[in-house]
Amino acid sequence: MNKKAKLLTRQEVLALAVTDADAFTALRYLRHRENVPSIPDLEEKGATALPGIEGSLMDLYHTLWNPEPSVKEEVAPARRYWKELLGQTLKSSAYEELHAQTQFKELQSVLGTISMGESVIGMVPKKDQEKLQELQAAQAEVDDADQQSQQAQANANAAQQLADAAAQQAGQGQSGSGQPKSSAGKPSGGKGHLTPDQAKAIANQLAQQAAEAKKDAEVANARADEAKTKAEEMAEQLMGKFGTLDAQNKLDELRRMGIAAAHNAQTKVEEVSKTLEAWGLDEGQLQRKSLPEVMGVLERMKKNTALKKFAALLGRIRKIAARKAHSKISGEGARVTTVETGRDLKRAHRSEIVALVHPALRVKASQRWARGELRLHGQKTKTKLGHGPVIVCEDGSGSMDGAKQQWAKAVTLALAHYAKLQKRSFAWVHFGARYDTPQTLVCKGGNVNPEQMLTIAETFRNAS
């Protein structure tokens, strides 16, 4: 669909949440929602099947990203279906296996959210969808009645305060000297002054208004209670009465749905993890890009049929290159054993250790130790020279078609990963019989990014 996401505020999404997600989690999720078109598309797709899906997707993201998520004890009747589904899912081993791969990982958490959301939407039965829509409408009536009740109660409280203040003022006027008087001692009829009778009349009028406001508040409260009772009854019809066999069967059904969704998400997340591992991509490098760009790169890697053929082969060869790169970094190579002298008992020859503990030889051995003349095992490493750039020339002519081409691509990308690990510049030259000018790619300092790796993998000189 690829259209702009509907505006959604932090307060709105948190109001729909059934988890302990906080404002920071909501803001982080909303940022992903703005950048990943799949999320608002999924909201539009699932609005009928799972009303309140905006909050459901945020709950999924929170439970996948957060290390210790939990579900609220009490939620609105319209959210009870989702609360029980998610709560049953969090208790399953399928969720635990998925969570181990997603916690504190933004990319995996977002992908898992989308996958689980799609699965749940597809599994909600038609009869449940209809009841959920009716329950959503009933919940809207509850929210509206609650708002009106609160407003009516606030109006009643304000009217009562005014009535109390007017009654107090009228009482003070009657207990005083009667009407306000002028300097001559006569009753004052000056502008801005109220006689006791006038004050009393106003107080009575305000008291009557307060009584009417209180009655309106009581009616609004009764209407709100009626709406809540109706919503509770509808939720009970959907979920079954607590403690009954119907309620247990419903929980079992929701648990199966949640476990199936978790399994589907785990498959997707594992595919991504294997893709990252096979191609030698690290999350730190991917996080420097926007999430849509990363997902686009991964989709190209997963969907391209030519890349699928050598993905597993690339993974094996890349591991060999990685071990070789790390062994060079740690100084492994041709080792030559030598004899040294010193005081390091850990490297001392066995004969020297024996001399140090033998009563007849101990004195002379101790003297050699004091002078640093003990014979020690030594070792020198001969490191090969040539830590310059890694240059790969790949033949892309017609004779390289098939398995040869797959091997060439796998070896080229493995050497690119090798150069990246050793921070060595990497150059790729791709030539073929049909082209006069070879295609080249140069990455200084081993900075081979995913797009460049895809360029190498997708370039075929002999392609028509």
C-alpha positions as CSV (number, residue, x, y, z in Angstrom):
1,M,0.0,0.0,0.0
2,N,2.9,2.2,0.8
3,K,0.9,5.3,2.0
4,K,1.5,7.5,5.0
5,A,0.6,6.0,8.3
6,K,-2.4,7.2,10.2
7,L,-1.5,9.6,13.0
8,L,-1.3,7.7,16.3
9,T,-0.2,9.3,19.6
10,R,1.6,7.8,22.5
11,Q,-1.4,8.1,24.8
12,E,-3.7,6.4,22.3
13,V,-1.4,3.4,21.8
14,L,-0.8,3.0,25.5
15,A,-4.5,3.2,26.2
16,L,-4.9,0.0,24.0
17,A,-1.9,-1.8,25.5
18,V,-2.4,-4.9,27.7
19,T,1.3,-5.1,28.7
20,D,3.5,-3.0,31.1
21,A,4.9,-1.0,28.2
22,D,6.1,2.4,29.2
23,A,6.1,5.7,27.4
24,F,9.7,5.2,26.1
25,T,8.7,1.9,24.6
26,A,5.7,3.4,23.0
27,L,7.7,6.3,21.4
28,R,10.3,3.8,20.1
29,Y,7.6,1.7,18.6
30,L,5.9,4.7,17.0
31,R,9.2,5.7,15.4
32,H,9.4,2.2,13.8
33,R,5.8,2.5,12.8
34,E,6.6,5.7,10.9
35,N,9.6,4.2,9.1
36,V,8.3,0.7,8.3
37,P,5.3,0.8,5.9
38,S,4.5,-2.9,6.7
39,I,3.2,-1.9,10.2
40,P,0.5,0.6,9.2
41,D,-0.4,-1.7,6.3
42,L,-0.9,-4.5,8.8
43,E,-3.0,-2.3,11.0
44,E,-5.3,-1.6,8.1
45,K,-5.5,-5.2,7.1
46,G,-6.2,-6.4,10.7
47,A,-8.6,-3.7,11.8
48,T,-11.6,-5.9,11.2
49,A,-10.2,-9.2,12.4
50,L,-8.6,-7.8,15.6
51,P,-10.1,-4.4,16.7
52,G,-7.5,-2.3,18.6
53,I,-4.7,-3.9,16.6
54,E,-2.6,-0.7,17.0
55,G,-2.1,-1.5,20.6
56,S,-1.7,-5.2,19.9
57,L,1.2,-4.7,17.6
58,M,2.9,-2.4,20.2
59,D,2.3,-5.1,22.8
60,L,4.0,-7.6,20.5
61,Y,7.0,-5.3,20.0
62,H,7.3,-4.8,23.7
63,T,7.2,-8.5,24.6
64,L,9.8,-9.3,21.9
65,W,12.2,-6.4,22.7
66,N,11.9,-6.1,26.5
67,P,13.8,-8.7,28.6
68,E,11.1,-9.2,31.2
69,P,7.6,-8.2,29.8
70,S,4.4,-8.8,31.7
71,V,0.7,-8.6,31.1
72,K,-1.7,-6.4,33.1
73,E,-4.0,-8.0,35.6
74,E,-7.0,-5.9,34.7
75,V,-7.9,-4.5,31.2
76,A,-11.0,-3.2,29.5
77,P,-13.6,-5.8,28.4
78,A,-12.8,-5.1,24.7
79,R,-9.1,-5.9,25.3
80,R,-9.6,-9.1,27.3
81,Y,-9.5,-11.4,24.2
82,W,-6.1,-10.0,23.2
83,K,-4.9,-10.0,26.8
84,E,-5.6,-13.7,27.3
85,L,-4.1,-14.6,23.9
86,L,-0.9,-12.7,24.6
87,G,-0.7,-13.9,28.2
88,Q,-1.1,-17.6,27.2
89,T,1.6,-17.1,24.5
90,L,4.1,-15.6,27.0
91,K,3.8,-18.8,29.1
92,S,4.9,-21.1,26.2
93,S,8.3,-22.4,25.4
94,A,7.7,-21.3,21.8
95,Y,7.7,-17.7,22.9
96,E,10.8,-18.2,25.1
97,E,12.8,-19.6,22.1
98,L,11.6,-16.6,20.0
99,H,12.3,-14.1,22.7
100,A,15.9,-15.4,23.1
101,Q,16.6,-14.2,19.6
102,T,14.8,-10.9,19.7
103,Q,15.3,-9.2,23.1
104,F,17.3,-5.9,22.8
105,K,17.4,-6.4,19.0
106,E,15.4,-3.8,17.1
107,L,15.5,-5.5,13.7
108,Q,14.5,-8.9,14.9
109,S,11.8,-7.5,17.2
110,V,10.2,-5.5,14.4
111,L,10.2,-8.5,12.1
112,G,8.9,-10.7,14.8
113,T,6.1,-8.2,15.5
114,I,5.0,-8.1,11.9
115,S,5.2,-11.9,11.5
116,M,3.2,-12.6,14.7
117,G,0.7,-9.9,13.8
118,E,0.0,-11.4,10.4
119,S,-0.3,-14.9,11.9
120,V,-2.8,-13.9,14.6
121,I,-4.9,-11.9,12.1
122,G,-5.1,-14.9,9.9
123,M,-6.1,-17.2,12.7
124,V,-8.9,-15.3,14.4
125,P,-12.1,-17.2,13.7
126,K,-14.9,-15.3,11.8
127,K,-17.3,-15.7,14.7
128,D,-14.8,-14.1,17.1
129,Q,-14.2,-11.3,14.6
130,E,-17.9,-10.4,14.7
131,K,-18.1,-10.5,18.5
132,L,-14.9,-8.5,18.8
133,Q,-16.4,-5.8,16.6
134,E,-19.6,-5.7,18.6
135,L,-17.5,-5.6,21.8
136,Q,-15.4,-2.7,20.4
137,A,-18.6,-0.7,19.7
138,A,-19.8,-1.5,23.2
139,Q,-16.5,-0.3,24.6
140,A,-16.8,2.9,22.6
141,E,-20.2,3.5,24.3
142,V,-18.5,2.8,27.7
143,D,-15.8,5.3,27.1
144,D,-18.3,7.9,25.9
145,A,-20.6,7.3,28.9
146,D,-17.6,7.5,31.2
147,Q,-16.5,10.8,29.8
148,Q,-20.0,12.2,30.1
149,S,-20.3,10.9,33.6
150,Q,-17.0,12.5,34.6
151,Q,-18.1,15.8,33.0
152,A,-21.5,15.7,34.7
153,Q,-19.9,14.9,38.1
154,A,-17.4,17.8,37.6
155,N,-20.3,20.2,36.8
156,A,-22.2,18.9,39.9
157,N,-19.2,19.5,42.1
158,A,-18.7,23.0,40.7
159,A,-22.4,23.9,41.2
160,Q,-22.4,22.6,44.7
161,Q,-19.4,24.7,45.6
162,L,-21.1,27.8,44.2
163,A,-24.3,26.9,46.1
164,D,-22.3,26.4,49.4
165,A,-20.5,29.7,48.9
166,A,-23.7,31.6,48.2
167,A,-25.5,30.0,51.2
168,Q,-22.5,30.9,53.5
169,Q,-22.6,34.6,52.2
170,A,-26.4,34.8,52.7
171,G,-26.0,33.4,56.3
172,Q,-23.4,36.0,57.1
173,G,-25.6,38.8,55.8
174,Q,-28.5,37.7,58.0
175,S,-26.4,37.3,61.1
176,G,-24.9,40.8,60.7
177,S,-26.6,44.2,61.1
178,G,-29.1,43.6,58.3
179,Q,-28.9,45.7,55.2
180,P,-25.7,47.6,54.4
181,K,-26.1,51.2,55.6
182,S,-24.9,54.5,54.3
183,S,-22.8,57.0,56.3
184,A,-26.1,58.6,57.5
185,G,-27.2,55.3,59.0
186,K,-29.9,54.5,56.5
187,P,-30.2,51.3,54.5
188,S,-28.0,51.5,51.4
189,G,-29.4,50.7,48.0
190,G,-26.1,51.5,46.4
191,K,-25.0,49.8,43.2
192,G,-23.1,46.5,43.7
193,H,-24.6,45.6,47.1
194,L,-27.1,42.7,47.8
195,T,-29.7,42.8,50.4
196,P,-30.0,39.6,52.6
197,D,-33.2,38.6,50.8
198,Q,-31.4,38.9,47.4
199,A,-28.4,36.9,48.6
200,K,-30.8,34.2,50.0
201,A,-32.7,34.1,46.7
202,I,-29.5,33.6,44.7
203,A,-28.3,30.9,47.2
204,N,-31.6,29.1,46.8
205,Q,-31.3,29.3,43.0
206,L,-27.8,27.9,43.0
207,A,-28.8,25.2,45.4
208,Q,-31.5,24.2,43.0
209,Q,-29.0,24.2,40.1
210,A,-26.6,22.1,42.1
211,A,-29.4,19.5,42.9
212,E,-30.2,19.3,39.1
213,A,-26.5,18.9,38.3
214,K,-26.2,16.2,40.9
215,K,-29.3,14.4,39.4
216,D,-27.7,14.7,35.9
217,A,-24.5,13.2,37.3
218,E,-26.4,10.3,38.8
219,V,-28.1,9.6,35.5
220,A,-24.8,9.8,33.7
221,N,-23.2,7.4,36.2
222,A,-26.1,5.0,35.9
223,R,-25.8,5.1,32.1
224,A,-22.0,4.5,32.3
225,D,-22.6,1.5,34.7
226,E,-25.2,0.1,32.3
227,A,-22.7,0.4,29.4
228,K,-20.0,-1.3,31.4
229,T,-22.3,-4.1,32.4
230,K,-23.3,-4.7,28.8
231,A,-19.6,-4.8,27.8
232,E,-18.8,-7.2,30.6
233,E,-21.6,-9.5,29.5
234,M,-20.5,-9.4,25.9
235,A,-16.9,-10.2,26.9
236,E,-18.2,-13.1,29.0
237,Q,-20.1,-14.5,26.1
238,L,-16.9,-14.3,24.0
239,M,-14.5,-15.7,26.5
240,G,-16.8,-17.9,28.6
241,K,-17.7,-17.6,32.2
242,F,-14.7,-17.7,34.5
243,G,-14.0,-21.2,35.9
244,T,-16.2,-23.0,33.3
245,L,-15.3,-25.5,30.7
246,D,-16.1,-23.0,27.9
247,A,-13.6,-20.5,29.4
248,Q,-10.9,-23.2,29.6
249,N,-11.5,-24.3,26.0
250,K,-11.3,-20.7,24.9
251,L,-8.0,-20.2,26.7
252,D,-6.7,-23.4,25.0
253,E,-7.7,-22.1,21.6
254,L,-6.0,-18.8,22.2
255,R,-2.9,-20.6,23.5
256,R,-2.7,-22.6,20.3
257,M,-3.1,-19.5,18.2
258,G,-0.3,-17.7,20.1
259,I,2.1,-20.7,19.9
260,A,1.5,-21.0,16.2
261,A,2.2,-17.3,15.7
262,A,5.4,-17.5,17.8
263,H,6.6,-20.5,15.7
264,N,6.0,-18.6,12.5
265,A,7.8,-15.6,13.8
266,Q,10.7,-17.7,15.0
267,T,11.1,-19.1,11.5
268,K,11.2,-15.6,10.0
269,V,13.7,-14.4,12.6
270,E,15.9,-17.4,12.2
271,E,16.0,-16.8,8.4
272,V,17.1,-13.3,9.1
273,S,19.7,-14.4,11.6
274,K,21.1,-17.1,9.2
275,T,21.2,-14.5,6.4
276,L,23.1,-12.1,8.6
277,E,25.5,-14.9,9.6
278,A,26.0,-16.2,6.1
279,W,26.7,-12.8,4.6
280,G,28.9,-11.7,7.5
281,L,26.7,-8.7,8.4
282,D,26.8,-7.3,11.9
283,E,23.9,-5.6,13.5
284,G,26.0,-2.6,14.4
285,Q,26.7,-1.9,10.8
286,L,23.0,-2.4,9.9
287,Q,21.8,-0.1,12.7
288,R,23.6,2.8,11.0
289,K,21.0,2.5,8.3
290,S,17.3,3.1,8.5
291,L,15.2,0.0,9.2
292,P,13.4,0.1,5.8
293,E,16.8,0.1,4.0
294,V,18.0,-2.9,6.1
295,M,14.8,-4.8,5.5
296,G,15.1,-4.0,1.8
297,V,18.6,-5.4,1.7
298,L,17.5,-8.6,3.6
299,E,14.5,-9.1,1.2
300,R,16.8,-8.9,-1.8
301,M,19.2,-11.4,-0.2
302,K,16.3,-13.8,0.7
303,K,14.2,-13.5,-2.6
304,N,16.9,-13.5,-5.2
305,T,17.1,-17.1,-6.6
306,A,20.7,-16.7,-7.7
307,L,21.7,-15.7,-4.2
308,K,19.8,-18.6,-2.6
309,K,21.9,-21.1,-4.5
310,F,25.2,-20.2,-2.8
311,A,24.0,-18.7,0.5
312,A,24.8,-21.9,2.4
313,L,28.1,-22.3,0.5
314,L,29.0,-18.7,1.3
315,G,28.4,-19.3,5.0
316,R,30.8,-22.3,5.1
317,I,33.6,-20.5,3.2
318,R,33.1,-17.3,5.2
319,K,33.6,-19.2,8.4
320,I,36.9,-20.5,7.1
321,A,38.0,-17.0,6.1
322,A,37.0,-15.7,9.5
323,R,39.1,-18.3,11.3
324,K,42.0,-17.6,9.1
325,A,41.6,-13.8,9.7
326,H,41.5,-14.2,13.5
327,S,44.4,-16.6,13.5
328,K,46.6,-14.0,11.7
329,I,45.5,-11.3,14.1
330,S,46.4,-13.4,17.1
331,G,49.9,-14.1,15.6
332,E,49.4,-17.8,14.8
333,G,51.5,-19.2,12.0
334,A,54.8,-21.1,11.7
335,R,56.1,-21.5,15.2
336,V,59.7,-22.3,16.1
337,T,60.7,-23.6,19.6
338,T,63.8,-22.0,21.2
339,V,65.7,-22.2,24.4
340,E,65.8,-19.1,26.7
341,T,67.1,-18.3,30.2
342,G,65.3,-16.5,32.9
343,R,63.3,-16.8,36.2
344,D,59.9,-17.8,34.8
345,L,59.2,-21.1,36.5
346,K,56.1,-21.7,34.4
347,R,58.3,-22.1,31.3
348,A,61.2,-23.8,33.0
349,H,62.5,-27.1,31.7
350,R,61.6,-30.3,33.6
351,S,65.2,-30.9,34.6
352,E,65.3,-27.4,36.3
353,I,62.1,-28.1,38.2
354,V,63.5,-31.4,39.4
355,A,66.8,-29.7,40.5
356,L,64.9,-27.1,42.5
357,V,63.1,-29.7,44.6
358,H,66.0,-32.3,44.9
359,P,67.9,-31.8,48.2
360,A,71.3,-32.4,46.5
361,L,70.7,-30.0,43.6
362,R,68.5,-27.4,45.2
363,V,71.3,-24.9,46.2
364,K,72.9,-24.6,42.7
365,A,69.5,-24.5,41.1
366,S,68.4,-21.7,43.4
367,Q,71.5,-19.8,42.5
368,R,70.8,-20.2,38.8
369,W,67.2,-19.0,39.4
370,A,68.6,-15.9,41.4
371,R,70.9,-15.0,38.5
372,G,68.1,-15.6,35.9
373,E,69.9,-18.5,34.3
374,L,67.2,-21.2,34.4
375,R,66.7,-22.9,31.1
376,L,63.2,-21.9,29.8
377,H,61.0,-23.1,26.9
378,G,60.8,-20.3,24.4
379,Q,58.8,-19.9,21.2
380,K,59.0,-17.5,18.2
381,T,56.3,-17.0,15.6
382,K,57.3,-16.4,12.0
383,T,54.5,-14.1,10.7
384,K,54.3,-13.9,6.9
385,L,54.5,-10.5,5.3
386,G,52.0,-9.1,2.9
387,H,49.2,-7.5,5.0
388,G,48.2,-5.2,2.2
389,P,45.0,-4.9,0.2
390,V,43.0,-8.0,-0.7
391,I,42.4,-8.0,-4.5
392,V,40.0,-10.5,-6.1
393,C,39.7,-10.9,-9.9
394,E,36.5,-12.8,-10.7
395,D,35.9,-14.4,-14.1
396,G,32.4,-13.8,-15.2
397,S,32.6,-15.3,-18.7
398,G,30.2,-18.0,-20.0
399,S,32.6,-20.8,-18.9
400,M,31.9,-19.9,-15.3
401,D,28.2,-20.7,-15.4
402,G,26.6,-23.0,-12.8
403,A,28.5,-24.4,-9.8
404,K,31.7,-22.6,-10.9
405,Q,30.0,-19.2,-10.7
406,Q,28.5,-20.1,-7.2
407,W,32.0,-21.0,-5.9
408,A,33.5,-17.8,-7.4
409,K,30.9,-15.6,-5.7
410,A,31.2,-17.4,-2.4
411,V,35.0,-17.2,-2.4
412,T,34.9,-13.5,-3.4
413,L,32.4,-12.5,-0.7
414,A,34.3,-14.6,1.9
415,L,37.5,-12.8,1.0
416,A,35.6,-9.5,1.3
417,H,34.6,-10.6,4.9
418,Y,38.2,-11.6,5.5
419,A,39.4,-8.2,4.5
420,K,36.8,-6.5,6.7
421,L,37.9,-8.5,9.8
422,Q,41.5,-7.5,9.2
423,K,40.6,-3.9,8.3
424,R,42.4,-4.3,5.0
425,S,41.3,-2.6,1.8
426,F,39.4,-4.7,-0.6
427,A,39.2,-4.5,-4.4
428,W,37.0,-6.5,-6.7
429,V,37.6,-6.8,-10.4
430,H,34.9,-8.6,-12.5
431,F,35.7,-9.3,-16.1
432,G,34.1,-11.3,-18.9
433,A,34.5,-12.0,-22.6
434,R,31.6,-9.7,-23.6
435,Y,32.9,-6.6,-22.0
436,D,36.0,-4.5,-22.8
437,T,36.1,-2.7,-19.5
438,P,36.0,-4.8,-16.3
439,Q,33.7,-3.7,-13.5
440,T,35.5,-2.7,-10.3
441,L,34.7,-2.0,-6.7
442,V,37.1,-0.6,-4.1
443,C,36.4,-0.6,-0.4
444,K,39.1,1.2,1.7
445,G,39.9,0.0,5.2
446,G,37.7,-3.1,4.9
447,N,34.5,-1.1,4.9
448,V,32.4,-3.5,2.8
449,N,28.7,-2.6,3.3
450,P,25.7,-4.8,2.5
451,E,24.8,-3.0,-0.7
452,Q,28.4,-3.5,-2.0
453,M,28.2,-7.2,-1.1
454,L,24.9,-7.5,-3.0
455,T,26.4,-5.7,-6.0
456,I,29.2,-8.4,-6.1
457,A,26.7,-11.2,-5.6
458,E,24.2,-10.0,-8.3
459,T,26.7,-9.1,-11.0
460,F,26.9,-11.7,-13.7
461,R,28.9,-10.7,-16.8
462,N,27.7,-13.6,-19.0
463,A,24.0,-12.8,-18.3
464,S,22.0,-11.9,-21.3
